Structures are given as C-alpha cells and as structure tokens.
C-alpha cells in the first residue's frame, strides 16, 4: 500500500468509527429516555453506581469518538473504544450469541476490532496527530490499545459490576435430561 493509500484508509476508518461512537455516546444523554433511561438500563445490567456509569460511558464514548474522528492522542481513543466494547460485551451482550439482532456481541466485536486495527494503522497524515507530527502506529500501538482497553474494562467490572442473580427455574420446568440407550 502506498503512503497515500495508508493515509486515506486511516481517514476512512476514523470518519466511520469516530462519529458512530460520538452518536452512541450522545444518544445516552439526549436519546429517548436521556440519562435517566441510560441510568435505569445500566442499573438493570448491574453496573453500580448506575448514574455514575451512565455519565462515564456517555463522556467516554463522545471523547473517544472525537479523538478518533480528528485523529488525536495516538492509540488512547482506540483503547477507550476497546474498554467500552469489552464492558458492553460482558454486561449487555453476554450469552446472547454472535448476531447483534439477537442481542449478541457482533457489534461490540467489530467496533473493538476496528479500534485496534486503527491503532495499528495509525491516524495517518490527514489527522491532528499527523499535523503535529506525532504518529503512533504498529504492533505496539495496537497492543497498547487492546491491552489498556481490556485492562480498564476488567478493573471497572471487578469494582462495579454487580448483576442481580437470575431467578432459579421452578422445579419441573427444566427440560428432562436426555438419555440414549
């Protein structure tokens, strides 16, 4: 790939991923239900305190999206995106399979993977980092984004994820164990 092709690829990826993250973060604040609805959703997911997590998720998504869109701060916005998607995959999409239309982790996996790919690619010359001649790219940047994002998510979940236990199935409603003689 030529240098120009590399820079265009980074720009297209940033122009796709960044605004999408901004929109998702803004929706947590100004979408149907606003922060009150997001707080209730996070409470139901088991994130405690839900009000703080609703605000933190919205701010992090908007900030990561802006950082990615303008191409600033090297792999750090990508790390934030990985952290957000890891928490979402664990709290809201876990156990629902792959496809997002069934509540699965497809969306979170694609966004997290795209963020790590962008960290590896770098923001390119058509970015704030490019303008300031502060390029961070390659395997180290990708590992930093993946590792920092995942570590942040694991720490947050360990400290703040307290889902309600699922009620046990009433006796006699489970499918009988199958035996093949």
RODO-2510 file (C-alpha; in nm, 4 decimals, decimal comma):
residues 181
     n   res          X          Y          Z
     1     x     0,0000     0,0000     0,0000
     2     x     0,1293     0,3457    -0,0811
     3     x     0,1678     0,6090     0,1884
     4     x    -0,1262     0,7986     0,0363
     5     x    -0,3401     0,4813     0,0389
     6     x    -0,2452     0,4205     0,4027
     7     x    -0,3445     0,7765     0,4970
     8     x    -0,6753     0,7510     0,3087
     9     x    -0,7532     0,4152     0,4743
    10     x    -0,6886     0,5657     0,8186
    11     x    -0,9061     0,8662     0,7342
    12     x    -1,1955     0,6481     0,6135
    13     x    -1,1746     0,4274     0,9225
    14     x    -1,1616     0,7313     1,1520
    15     x    -1,4516     0,9004     0,9664
    16     x    -1,6596     0,5852     1,0127
    17     x    -1,5725     0,4816     1,3676
    18     x    -1,5368     0,8224     1,5352
    19     x    -1,8768     0,9755     1,4511
    20     x    -2,0511     0,6443     1,5278
    21     x    -1,9026     0,6479     1,8794
    22     x    -1,9994     1,0137     1,9254
    23     x    -2,3570     0,9346     1,8195
    24     x    -2,3792     0,6409     2,0604
    25     x    -2,2447     0,8496     2,3479
    26     x    -2,4736     1,1418     2,2660
    27     x    -2,7709     0,9045     2,2488
    28     x    -2,7040     0,8048     2,6096
    29     x    -2,7543     1,1707     2,7049
    30     x    -3,0102     1,3057     2,4600
    31     x    -3,1778     0,9995     2,3096
    32     x    -3,5174     0,8650     2,4135
    33     x    -3,5093     0,8440     2,7916
    34     x    -3,1918     1,0530     2,8156
    35     x    -2,9545     0,9979     3,1052
    36     x    -3,2418     0,8819     3,3233
    37     x    -3,3176     0,5993     3,0821
    38     x    -2,9491     0,5135     3,0431
    39     x    -2,9134     0,5070     3,4212
    40     x    -3,2061     0,2654     3,4507
    41     x    -3,0586     0,0466     3,1788
    42     x    -2,7169     0,0406     3,3495
    43     x    -2,8840    -0,0360     3,6830
    44     x    -3,0598    -0,3333     3,5241
    45     x    -2,7276    -0,4500     3,3783
    46     x    -2,5689    -0,4450     3,7241
    47     x    -2,3296    -0,1502     3,6906
    48     x    -2,3075     0,0228     4,0283
    49     x    -2,3470     0,3138     4,0798
    50     x    -2,5540     0,3233     3,7627
    51     x    -2,5873     0,7022     3,7489
    52     x    -2,2097     0,7497     3,7508
    53     x    -2,1589     0,4763     3,4926
    54     x    -2,4213     0,6221     3,2583
    55     x    -2,2408     0,9551     3,2610
    56     x    -1,8961     0,7990     3,2390
    57     x    -1,9960     0,5813     2,9427
    58     x    -2,1508     0,8767     2,7581
    59     x    -1,8493     1,1027     2,8150
    60     x    -1,6014     0,8275     2,7261
    61     x    -1,7855     0,7385     2,4048
    62     x    -1,8075     1,1002     2,2930
    63     x    -1,4449     1,1744     2,3843
    64     x    -1,3128     0,8570     2,2195
    65     x    -1,5233     0,9275     1,9110
    66     x    -1,3962     1,2833     1,8805
    67     x    -1,0364     1,1696     1,9392
    68     x    -1,0683     0,9055     1,6696
    69     x    -1,2515     1,1333     1,4251
    70     x    -0,9908     1,4106     1,4406
    71     x    -0,7020     1,1660     1,4782
    72     x    -0,5655     1,2810     1,8135
    73     x    -0,3783     1,1154     2,1005
    74     x    -0,2435     0,8107     1,9181
    75     x    -0,3883     0,4797     2,0386
    76     x    -0,5627     0,6202     2,3506
    77     x    -0,9073     0,6809     2,1949
    78     x    -0,8872     0,3316     2,0456
    79     x    -0,8118     0,1938     2,3938
    80     x    -1,1197     0,3737     2,5261
    81     x    -1,3310     0,2191     2,2495
    82     x    -1,1946    -0,1275     2,3323
    83     x    -1,2762    -0,0736     2,7002
    84     x    -1,6287     0,0423     2,6241
    85     x    -1,6939    -0,2525     2,3940
    86     x    -1,5468    -0,5025     2,6406
    87     x    -1,7777    -0,3790     2,9170
    88     x    -2,0764    -0,3822     2,6793
    89     x    -1,9943    -0,7345     2,5612
    90     x    -1,9696    -0,8597     2,9196
    91     x    -2,2725    -0,6830     3,0644
    92     x    -2,5296    -0,6493     2,7863
    93     x    -2,4367    -0,8939     2,5094
    94     x    -2,3026    -1,1926     2,7015
    95     x    -2,4763    -1,5226     2,6480
    96     x    -2,6824    -1,3973     2,3542
    97     x    -2,4752    -1,5486     2,0762
    98     x    -2,2987    -1,3713     1,7941
    99     x    -2,5601    -1,1777     1,5965
   100     x    -2,6476    -0,8303     1,7225
   101     x    -3,0110    -0,8633     1,6110
   102     x    -3,0392    -1,1312     1,8807
   103     x    -2,8524    -0,9139     2,1320
   104     x    -2,5177    -1,0817     2,0607
   105     x    -2,1651    -0,9476     2,0649
   106     x    -2,1232    -0,8933     1,6879
   107     x    -2,1353    -0,5120     1,7126
   108     x    -1,9014    -0,4856     2,0106
   109     x    -1,6528    -0,7222     1,8478
   110     x    -1,6461    -0,5305     1,5209
   111     x    -1,6083    -0,1919     1,6912
   112     x    -1,3342    -0,3196     1,9239
   113     x    -1,1523    -0,4878     1,6362
   114     x    -1,1767    -0,1771     1,4188
   115     x    -1,0365     0,0343     1,7027
   116     x    -0,7360    -0,1980     1,7430
   117     x    -0,6852    -0,2012     1,3646
   118     x    -0,6885     0,1793     1,3635
   119     x    -0,4299     0,1873     1,6417
   120     x    -0,2079    -0,0430     1,4321
   121     x    -0,2649     0,1648     1,1190
   122     x    -0,2170     0,4975     1,2981
   123     x    -0,4202     0,8102     1,2373
   124     x    -0,2304     0,8982     0,9202
   125     x    -0,1169     1,2269     0,7761
   126     x    -0,4742     1,3660     0,7453
   127     x    -0,5179     1,3926     1,1224
   128     x    -0,4321     1,6144     1,4161
   129     x    -0,1535     1,3740     1,5124
   130     x    -0,0265     1,3900     1,1523
   131     x    -0,0360     1,7683     1,1543
   132     x     0,1592     1,7746     1,4831
   133     x     0,3949     1,5014     1,3548
   134     x     0,3048     1,2726     1,6485
   135     x     0,2341     0,9426     1,4797
   136     x     0,1864     0,6270     1,6833
   137     x     0,1240     0,3114     1,4838
   138     x     0,2221    -0,0508     1,4523
   139     x     0,2075    -0,3588     1,6681
   140     x     0,2990    -0,1724     1,9866
   141     x     0,0176     0,0809     1,9410
   142     x    -0,2304    -0,1992     1,8660
   143     x    -0,1204    -0,3979     2,1728
   144     x    -0,1408    -0,0839     2,3861
   145     x    -0,4962    -0,0116     2,2673
   146     x    -0,6095    -0,3718     2,3169
   147     x    -0,4295    -0,4194     2,6480
   148     x    -0,5139    -0,0852     2,8076
   149     x    -0,8761    -0,1040     2,6964
   150     x    -0,9218    -0,4596     2,8188
   151     x    -0,7405    -0,3945     3,1485
   152     x    -0,9550    -0,0878     3,2136
   153     x    -1,2700    -0,2858     3,1432
   154     x    -1,1616    -0,5733     3,3686
   155     x    -1,0831    -0,3302     3,6519
   156     x    -1,4162    -0,1497     3,6107
   157     x    -1,6107    -0,4765     3,6035
   158     x    -1,4275    -0,6126     3,9084
   159     x    -1,5020    -0,2975     4,1063
   160     x    -1,8505    -0,2092     3,9854
   161     x    -2,0322    -0,4959     3,8130
   162     x    -2,2895    -0,6420     4,0491
   163     x    -2,5678    -0,8046     3,8461
   164     x    -2,8727    -0,9391     4,0215
   165     x    -2,8719    -1,3176     4,0392
   166     x    -3,1065    -1,4752     3,7876
   167     x    -3,4041    -1,6467     3,9476
   168     x    -3,3860    -2,0245     3,9553
   169     x    -3,6254    -2,2134     3,7308
   170     x    -3,9214    -2,3566     3,9199
   171     x    -3,8994    -2,7304     3,9789
   172     x    -4,0326    -2,9385     3,6910
   173     x    -3,9932    -2,6696     3,4208
   174     x    -3,6488    -2,7679     3,3003
   175     x    -3,6278    -2,9985     3,0015
   176     x    -3,5730    -3,3574     3,1073
   177     x    -3,2244    -3,4945     3,0709
   178     x    -3,1936    -3,6994     2,7543
   179     x    -3,0558    -4,0470     2,7736
   180     x    -2,9702    -4,2520     2,4704
   181     x    -2,9616    -4,6240     2,5459
***
